[in-house]
Amino acid sequence: MRKILLAVLAALFAVPVAVPLMAQGAPPQGGAGSPYTVEYYYKTQWGHQQEFLDLFLKNHFPLLQKIQATGRILSLKIESPAYHTTEDGRWDYRVTIRYKDSTVATTANPDEPAFIKQLWPDQTTYQKEEQRRFEILISHWDLPVTDITPASK
């Protein structure tokens, strides 16, 4: 009986106490219905940066603009760094998209397939050029970001 009592007491004291932990890193983005910002980074094969940009501007940017016209996207920005960094930290293009809210940013747009067919009636060429755009891409990553700038006094 004594062994059972000791086992029960040991089990009770072994259960960790729930202590709220402070999250590391950026705070979560704004609440429901708030704009949601994502930075999309593209790293291309050396010597193919311009080819990638040309294909992006021809076959993807018009789609983003069409989606922006519907109100799902609030703003679009394409940037390239002025200088290069180390190869492991290198990126060639950053596309920053500010979405209407997190739901819009993280769910498929049901209108996108129709927009693609409307914008590029020659689907064979479109598919071939999109395939090439991804062939010359080394890596791509998406980074949701939070604006934590304090309000002006």
ZAMARGU-4260 file (C-alpha; in steps of 0.2 Angstrom, whole numbers, plus 5000, padded with zeros to 4 digits):
<rodrens>
0) 5000/5000/5000 | 5014/5012/5004 | 5022/5009/4987 | 5006/5013/4978 | 5004/5029/4988
5) 5022/5034/4984 | 5019/5030/4966 | 5003/5041/4965 | 5012/5055/4974 | 5026/5054/4962
10) 5015/5054/4947 | 5006/5070/4954 | 5022/5079/4956 | 5028/5074/4939 | 5014/5082/4930
15) 5021/5098/4923 | 5013/5114/4929 | 5006/5124/4914 | 5016/5140/4913 | 5012/5153/4899
20) 5028/5155/4889 | 5032/5170/4879 | 5033/5166/4861 | 5050/5170/4852 | 5050/5180/4836
25) 5038/5192/4829 | 5021/5194/4836 | 5006/5187/4827 | 4998/5197/4813 | 4983/5208/4816
30) 4966/5201/4821 | 4952/5194/4811 | 4948/5204/4796 | 4965/5214/4797 | 4977/5215/4782
35) 4989/5201/4781 | 5007/5204/4773 | 5018/5190/4765 | 5035/5192/4757 | 5039/5180/4743
40) 5057/5178/4740 | 5064/5171/4723 | 5082/5165/4721 | 5087/5161/4703 | 5101/5152/4694
45) 5116/5164/4691 | 5114/5172/4674 | 5095/5169/4673 | 5089/5184/4684 | 5082/5194/4670
50) 5074/5179/4661 | 5065/5175/4677 | 5059/5193/4680 | 5053/5194/4661 | 5043/5178/4663
55) 5037/5183/4680 | 5031/5200/4674 | 5023/5192/4658 | 5015/5176/4666 | 5012/5180/4685
60) 5011/5198/4688 | 4996/5201/4677 | 4987/5187/4687 | 4991/5196/4704 | 4985/5212/4697
65) 4969/5204/4691 | 4967/5197/4709 | 4971/5214/4716 | 4957/5222/4706 | 4945/5210/4715
70) 4950/5217/4732 | 4958/5201/4738 | 4975/5209/4737 | 4977/5227/4744 | 4995/5231/4737
75) 5009/5223/4727 | 5027/5227/4727 | 5042/5219/4718 | 5060/5223/4724 | 5077/5218/4720
80) 5092/5220/4731 | 5105/5234/4726 | 5119/5223/4731 | 5123/5205/4733 | 5125/5195/4749
85) 5133/5178/4753 | 5126/5164/4742 | 5117/5156/4756 | 5107/5172/4760 | 5105/5178/4742
90) 5089/5182/4735 | 5085/5190/4718 | 5067/5196/4719 | 5055/5200/4733 | 5037/5201/4730
95) 5027/5209/4745 | 5009/5206/4744 | 4997/5214/4757 | 4981/5204/4757 | 4964/5209/4763
100) 4965/5197/4777 | 4973/5180/4783 | 4959/5170/4776 | 4961/5177/4758 | 4980/5175/4760
105) 4979/5156/4765 | 4965/5149/4755 | 4964/5146/4736 | 4956/5159/4725 | 4941/5150/4716
110) 4942/5163/4702 | 4961/5160/4698 | 4959/5146/4685 | 4947/5156/4675 | 4958/5172/4676
115) 4973/5162/4670 | 4962/5156/4655 | 4956/5173/4652 | 4973/5181/4653 | 4983/5168/4643
120) 4971/5160/4630 | 4987/5151/4623 | 4988/5139/4637 | 5002/5128/4629 | 5013/5143/4628
125) 5008/5149/4646 | 5012/5132/4653 | 5029/5130/4644 | 5034/5148/4650 | 5029/5144/4668
130) 5038/5128/4668 | 5054/5137/4662 | 5051/5151/4675 | 5052/5137/4688 | 5067/5127/4680
135) 5078/5142/4682 | 5072/5145/4700 | 5084/5138/4714 | 5073/5142/4728 | 5057/5151/4734
140) 5051/5155/4751 | 5036/5164/4759 | 5038/5174/4774 | 5022/5182/4783 | 5028/5198/4791
145) 5020/5209/4805 | 5022/5228/4805 | 5026/5231/4823 | 5030/5250/4821 | 5023/5259/4836
150) 5010/5272/4832 | 5016/5290/4832 | 5012/5300/4847
</rodrens>
